[in-house]
Amino acid sequence: MKIVVDKQKGYTILGLIIVMVLAVAAMPLLKNSGTSQETTTTTQPAPSTTVLEKKDDSSVNVEIYHFHATQQCWSCIRLGELAEKTVNTYYRDELASGKLVFGHIDGQKPENRDLVMKYGVRGSSLFIGTYVDGEFHGEENIQVWYKLNNEEGYMNYLKGILDKRLMGDLS
C-alpha cells in the first residue's frame, strides 16, 4: 500500500508535528506555573513590571537570565548567545562587581525551580530583574526575539535596556 500526500499537506503535517514536539518539550516549564510559593505584592508598577519581593539593599542591581529547556532550538540558543555576548562586551566591570548578574537557566532542572517561579517563566525567554530601592522588578523582554537575525541591532537594543536598568530607570 502506497500513501500519496501532496507537498502542501506534507508541509502542514510537518509543521503540526514540530509544534506538538515543542509543546511537549515545554510542558515541564508549565507544570508548576500555577503554584507560586512566593508572596506577590502589587504596587502599581509599570505595565510590564511586577514587584515581587523586598530586598534590604538600596543600591541598583540587575539580573539578566536566559531561561530555556534542556533541548533547545536554534532560536533559543541564539537568544542566549547574543545576550551573553552583549553583557560580556559592554558590562565586564558590572559583572565582576556583581552589580549585573547573567546566567543561562535550564528551567527543567529541579535546582532552578525557585528562580523559574520567582520570574514566572513559562518557556524559553529572556528576563531582566532589577532591584531598585529594595524592591525587585521583574520583566520579560520579548522584543529581543525579533532581533535574532541582526546581531548588532540585538546588542544595541539590549544594551539600551540594560543601561537604563543599571541606572534604576524602569521605563
Secondary structure in CASP SS format (residue, H / E / C, confidence):
PFRMAT SS
TARGET T0000
AUTHOR 0000-0000-0000
METHOD secondary structure of the structure
MODEL  1
M C 1.00
K C 1.00
I C 1.00
V C 1.00
V C 1.00
D C 1.00
K H 1.00
Q H 1.00
K H 1.00
G H 1.00
Y H 1.00
T H 1.00
I H 1.00
L H 1.00
G H 1.00
L H 1.00
I H 1.00
I H 1.00
V H 1.00
M H 1.00
V H 1.00
L H 1.00
A H 1.00
V H 1.00
A H 1.00
A H 1.00
M H 1.00
P H 1.00
L H 1.00
L H 1.00
K C 1.00
N C 1.00
S C 1.00
G C 1.00
T C 1.00
S C 1.00
Q C 1.00
E C 1.00
T C 1.00
T C 1.00
T C 1.00
T C 1.00
T C 1.00
Q C 1.00
P C 1.00
A C 1.00
P C 1.00
S C 1.00
T C 1.00
T E 1.00
V E 1.00
L E 1.00
E E 1.00
K E 1.00
K C 1.00
D C 1.00
D C 1.00
S C 1.00
S C 1.00
V C 1.00
N E 1.00
V E 1.00
E E 1.00
I E 1.00
Y E 1.00
H E 1.00
F E 1.00
H E 1.00
A C 1.00
T C 1.00
Q C 1.00
Q C 1.00
C C 1.00
W H 1.00
S H 1.00
C H 1.00
I H 1.00
R H 1.00
L H 1.00
G H 1.00
E H 1.00
L H 1.00
A H 1.00
E H 1.00
K H 1.00
T H 1.00
V H 1.00
N H 1.00
T H 1.00
Y H 1.00
Y C 1.00
R H 1.00
D H 1.00
E H 1.00
L H 1.00
A H 1.00
S H 1.00
G C 1.00
K C 1.00
L E 1.00
V E 1.00
F E 1.00
G E 1.00
H E 1.00
I E 1.00
D E 1.00
G C 1.00
Q C 1.00
K C 1.00
P H 1.00
E H 1.00
N H 1.00
R H 1.00
D H 1.00
L H 1.00
V H 1.00
M H 1.00
K H 1.00
Y H 1.00
G C 1.00
V C 1.00
R C 1.00
G C 1.00
S C 1.00
S E 1.00
L E 1.00
F E 1.00
I E 1.00
G E 1.00
T E 1.00
Y E 1.00
V E 1.00
D C 1.00
G C 1.00
E E 1.00
F E 1.00
H E 1.00
G E 1.00
E E 1.00
E E 1.00
N C 1.00
I C 1.00
Q H 1.00
V H 1.00
W H 1.00
Y H 1.00
K H 1.00
L C 1.00
N C 1.00
N C 1.00
E H 1.00
E H 1.00
G H 1.00
Y H 1.00
M H 1.00
N H 1.00
Y H 1.00
L H 1.00
K H 1.00
G H 1.00
I H 1.00
L H 1.00
D H 1.00
K H 1.00
R H 1.00
L H 1.00
M C 1.00
G C 1.00
D C 1.00
L C 1.00
S C 1.00
END
